[in-house]
Amino acid sequence: MESNVKAMVTKMIEKNLGAVNEIQLSKPLGEIKPLGWASDQLQVVVKFSSKNQQDLQLFLKMCKEDTRPAMLNKNLFTFDKEIYFYENIAPIYSSALKQMDRNLFVTYYGSETVDHSIYIILEDFTANDFYVTSKEEFHNLAIISSVIKNLAVFHACYFKANQNDRDEWENYLSNLHNIYHPTKHEFIRPFFHTQFKNSLKVLKAIATEKSNQNVILNNNKVRAPDNQLIVKLENISSSVVDVFHFVSTRKSKFYCLCHGDFHMWNVALFKGEKTALKFFDFQEVQFNSLVIDILQYLYQASPPEFRKQHLQIILKEYCDSFNAVLKDFQPEKMITPEELYIEYKTISMWGFLCGFIYLLQRHVSEDFLTKLESIDDCKSKEIVDLLINESASDELWNIVNCYTDMLNEAEELGTFDVMQLMRGEV
């Protein structure tokens, strides 16, 4: 396999950059982004024949046959969509970005199938002083502000593309290539619903044990969620995938090409003082309201109290950045912070579900989740004891409080009411 991979990389690089003298392959030490839904990864060093050319650092995303990522690609077209994005969409966006002196994407060098495995060949941004925050971290205001401004530019690039290209992209990415298409529901429902039920189970146990005056919870100042909000959660627990589908098929002024999986681990940040960053992992690229990217990012990159304090400023920064790109090109597409906030509230369930499904699993082990799934909902003390054994510090209890705050935030935004209404339409 190694010789075939080296031959593939050599062919790709020599086609564009010059004669190759040597290819070095290595397994990365620990997990490196971008991994996404990939089965393996390789780091590559390309040494050129010309002494005047510096070594090239590459990253190979792999989708091996008979693996879970291969199954995902077969059903959800994850690798296929990422390759489509880099080959058909990114060049047009990059042309527009170049005029703004921006570069939001890692360099793509091609893709190929070798020995029944799909390879995507990308720039290794970790070799160029870019990094991705750890899964337990939240982003601070400076980072979020930078990400949001650049996300607005990314979205605005769609409206700068010509209509024929936009129609072609939508034709490819809609329907069967949409991860939330009804034909995919049987396949994706178990994942979303399992994670949703895990989070719900923890919150119910916390509420029960808090009312029972559990000493550990009181000592850690754990805030229990309101029982009425838990009931609202239970009422929508079977509709998670349907809500995602409903939002993804809803047309509005904000409908455009979206990243589709825009969270903090799909953003590479520059280690220096510059605000440079790169977006990657376009395996769920889709047409939707541009606000889904804002929602998913904010709900996974920040706690509710941060959003309560800074949301209006962040939305204004987004609008200013978005409008600056389009004011001389398509001024009719410009948006106000008031319009954006209305859309934010209207589809806030997208952000809520992303936070509710993913936050817990970022802070617990696989062993914890396995044990949690085996405990009955009614055994609240066992669930809390499991949390106690998992929590080496206050961090996990802070996340539990974050969930409680997220429920209160959803109630204030009217998220539950909208989801209840949707149940009759999905």
Protein Blocks (a to p, Z undefined) as FASTA:
>chain_A
ZZmmmmmmmmmmmmmnopcfbdcddddehjdddfkjafbdcddddddfblkbccdddddd
dddehifklmmmmmnommmmmmmmmmmmmmmmmmmmmmnopafbdcdebdcdeehiacdd
dddfklnopacddfkbccdfklmmmmmmmmmmmmmmmmmpcfklmmmmmmmmgmjlpmkb
fklmmmmmmmmmmmmmmmmmmmmmmmmmmmnopaklmmnopacddfklmmmmmmmmmmmm
mmmmmmmmpccfklccdehlacfklcccdfblbfcdcdehjllgccddfklmmmmmmmmm
pcfklmmmmmmmmmmmmmmmmmmmmmmmmmmlpccfklmmmmmmmmmmmmmmmmmmmmmm
mmccfklmmmmmmpcfklmmlmmmmmmmmmmbfklmmmmmmmmmmmmmmmmnommmmmmm
mmmmZZ
